[in-house]
Amino acid sequence: MIVEQDVSLKAYNTFGIDATAKKLYRVQTIEDVQEILPVLQNGALVLGGGSNVLLSSDVDVVVINEITGKHIIAQDERNITIEFGAGEVWHNCVEWAVLHNYGGIENMALIPGTIGAAPIQNIGAYGVEVESCVVSVLYIDITSGEVKELDAASCKFGYRDSIFKHELKHRVFITSVKLKLSKQPIVSTTYKDVEQELLKSGIIHPTIHDVFTAVVQIRSRKLPNPKQLGNAGSFFKNPVISIEHFEELVGKYPAIPSYNAGDGFKKVPAAWLIEQAGFKGKQVGNTGTHVTQPLVLVNYGNANGREILALASEIQSVVYRTFAIQLEMEVNIIQ
Ligand SMILES: Cc1cc2nc3c(=O)[nH]c(=O)nc-3n(C[C@H](O)[C@H](O)[C@H](O)COP(=O)(O)OP(=O)(O)OC[C@H]3O[C@@H](n4cnc5c(N)ncnc54)[C@H](O)[C@@H]3O)c2cc1C
């Protein structure tokens, strides 16, 4: 375990916010986590890659999860179950799986962050969410210090949601995740962007490697690279509204896009709402929304967390006044 004092967190969050931690622990084993249990019980901030947080102030104690490792748990001719250390970089695991022709997570290539954080917000992209592969999540119960395993059904996965954002919030340190991948993968290319990217390359019968490459190409083109422009991906969730509310909006805004979201509900792209509210590419001091993807709030260099939070609140107010839709933040605000 590595322990440091008075550390800048700029390199530990993709927004590039220069907050400070009085103490920072980097844990590499389950024993390390158990050793600092009192620190976790006192409310230390647990971080993986820092790609889904906004640090709005300095932090007393931060614990960085660096528990690595990959172990095959079970396999037959069709599937393989692998336990990944929670500190493994998500994209590296996707790349490794694709290299071995284990299918299931290739559509989620290039999502920043760690394996351990993936089930927390049930990461997803291009028509696939991690819940489709999760067998279980292993964690240390911060209250008791016990090692526990939660199966997928008990994780209560939803759209960018799970039990780890509610009942188990601040109560667990995730140490590993078991994923079941397919040895006879069926590719998922129903998402329009992926389909078009493959067609552009003349690929009619894509492999998981083709899908992986297409997703990497699309994402590299569309999303700002946090190493060049600080950001945390989509700042808000796409809101789900009732059909009645949607129909009222169609009357006023006939071009409003939507997706079905189950019986009686529609999902509306938050990016469209933000653009209509006049925020696309808008810069306010050191922060703003991205020029081509207004759902992504960016740090133009020296923004602090409070400035970004102020812009996010302003966007929420204008969108609410215009559409009577309350945008929910996808990024975790660290106060
Ligand atoms: C450019 C960009 C693109 C993105 N695209 C997508 C996308 O397409 N789809 C998507 O779903 N997300 C996307 N994201 C969001 C982000 O990548 C995911 O949410 C990712 O899973 C966060 O992982 P992390 O390790 O960085 O988590 P962190 O930001 O470090 O932590 C996130 C939360 O989880 C908690 N946490 C982290 N690790 C642990 C642990 N081991 N135990 C307990 N709690 C823990 C933290 O306390 C915090 O509350 C994007 C982000 C960026 C910057």
The ligand as a Tripos MOL2 file, in Angstrom:
@<TRIPOS>MOLECULE
LIG
   53    58     1     0     0
SMALL
NO_CHARGES

@<TRIPOS>ATOM
      1 C1        -14.8670   10.6500  -21.9180 C.3       1 LIG1
      2 C2        -15.8090    9.8240  -21.0580 C.ar      1 LIG1
      3 C3        -16.7300    8.9980  -21.6610 C.ar      1 LIG1
      4 C4        -17.6020    8.2110  -20.8830 C.ar      1 LIG1
      5 N1        -18.4810    7.4020  -21.5150 N.ar      1 LIG1
      6 C5        -19.3220    6.6360  -20.7880 C.ar      1 LIG1
      7 C6        -20.2410    5.7500  -21.4570 C.ar      1 LIG1
      8 O1        -20.2600    5.6570  -22.6650 O.2       1 LIG1
      9 N2        -21.0800    5.0240  -20.6850 N.ar      1 LIG1
     10 C7        -21.0480    5.0830  -19.3130 C.ar      1 LIG1
     11 O2        -21.8400    4.3730  -18.6860 O.2       1 LIG1
     12 N3        -20.1830    5.9020  -18.6720 N.ar      1 LIG1
     13 C8        -19.3220    6.6660  -19.3620 C.ar      1 LIG1
     14 N4        -18.4440    7.5090  -18.7250 N.ar      1 LIG1
     15 C9        -18.4580    7.5720  -17.2510 C.3       1 LIG1
     16 C10       -17.3700    6.7000  -16.5520 C.3       1 LIG1
     17 O3        -16.4040    6.2840  -17.4750 O.3       1 LIG1
     18 C11       -17.9910    5.4630  -15.8870 C.3       1 LIG1
     19 O4        -18.9580    5.8430  -14.9550 O.3       1 LIG1
     20 C12       -16.9290    4.6090  -15.1760 C.3       1 LIG1
     21 O5        -17.4920    3.3850  -14.7750 O.3       1 LIG1
     22 C13       -16.3280    5.2970  -13.9390 C.3       1 LIG1
     23 O6        -15.2420    4.5050  -13.5050 O.3       1 LIG1
     24 P1        -14.1440    5.1010  -12.5500 P.3       1 LIG1
     25 O7        -13.2600    3.9880  -12.1280 O.co2     1 LIG1
     26 O8        -13.4550    6.2560  -13.1770 O.co2     1 LIG1
     27 O9        -15.0260    5.5890  -11.3240 O.3       1 LIG1
     28 P2        -14.7610    6.8580  -10.3710 P.3       1 LIG1
     29 O10       -15.0790    8.1020  -11.1090 O.co2     1 LIG1
     30 O11       -13.4240    6.7630   -9.7460 O.co2     1 LIG1
     31 O12       -15.8780    6.6130   -9.2680 O.3       1 LIG1
     32 C14       -17.2480    6.7050   -9.5920 C.3       1 LIG1
     33 C15       -18.0720    6.4300   -8.3330 C.3       1 LIG1
     34 O13       -17.8830    5.0880   -7.9140 O.3       1 LIG1
     35 C16       -17.2990    5.0150   -6.6150 C.3       1 LIG1
     36 N5        -16.2950    3.9390   -6.6750 N.ar      1 LIG1
     37 C17       -15.3090    3.7930   -7.6090 C.ar      1 LIG1
     38 N6        -14.6390    2.6370   -7.3990 N.ar      1 LIG1
     39 C18       -15.2130    2.0480   -6.3180 C.ar      1 LIG1
     40 C19       -14.9720    0.8300   -5.6160 C.ar      1 LIG1
     41 N7        -13.9890   -0.0120   -5.9590 N.pl3     1 LIG1
     42 N8        -15.7520    0.5260   -4.5550 N.ar      1 LIG1
     43 C20       -16.7590    1.3560   -4.1830 C.ar      1 LIG1
     44 N9        -17.0280    2.5260   -4.7980 N.ar      1 LIG1
     45 C21       -16.2700    2.8650   -5.8550 C.ar      1 LIG1
     46 C22       -16.6920    6.3890   -6.3650 C.3       1 LIG1
     47 O14       -16.6600    6.7050   -4.9920 O.3       1 LIG1
     48 C23       -17.6390    7.2970   -7.1420 C.3       1 LIG1
     49 O15       -18.7900    7.5780   -6.3790 O.3       1 LIG1
     50 C24       -17.5530    8.2920  -19.4650 C.ar      1 LIG1
     51 C25       -16.5980    9.1300  -18.8630 C.ar      1 LIG1
     52 C26       -15.7320    9.8840  -19.6520 C.ar      1 LIG1
     53 C27       -14.6970   10.7550  -18.9800 C.3       1 LIG1
@<TRIPOS>BOND
     1     1     2 1
     2     2     3 ar
     3     2    52 ar
     4     3     4 ar
     5     4     5 ar
     6     4    50 ar
     7     5     6 ar
     8     6     7 ar
     9     6    13 1
    10     7     8 2
    11     7     9 ar
    12     9    10 ar
    13    10    11 2
    14    10    12 ar
    15    12    13 ar
    16    13    14 ar
    17    14    15 1
    18    14    50 ar
    19    15    16 1
    20    16    17 1
    21    16    18 1
    22    18    19 1
    23    18    20 1
    24    20    21 1
    25    20    22 1
    26    22    23 1
    27    23    24 1
    28    24    25 2
    29    24    26 1
    30    24    27 1
    31    27    28 1
    32    28    29 2
    33    28    30 1
    34    28    31 1
    35    31    32 1
    36    32    33 1
    37    33    34 1
    38    33    48 1
    39    34    35 1
    40    35    36 1
    41    35    46 1
    42    36    37 ar
    43    36    45 ar
    44    37    38 ar
    45    38    39 ar
    46    39    40 ar
    47    39    45 ar
    48    40    41 1
    49    40    42 ar
    50    42    43 ar
    51    43    44 ar
    52    44    45 ar
    53    46    47 1
    54    46    48 1
    55    48    49 1
    56    50    51 ar
    57    51    52 ar
    58    52    53 1
@<TRIPOS>SUBSTRUCTURE
     1 LIG1         1 GROUP 0 **** ****
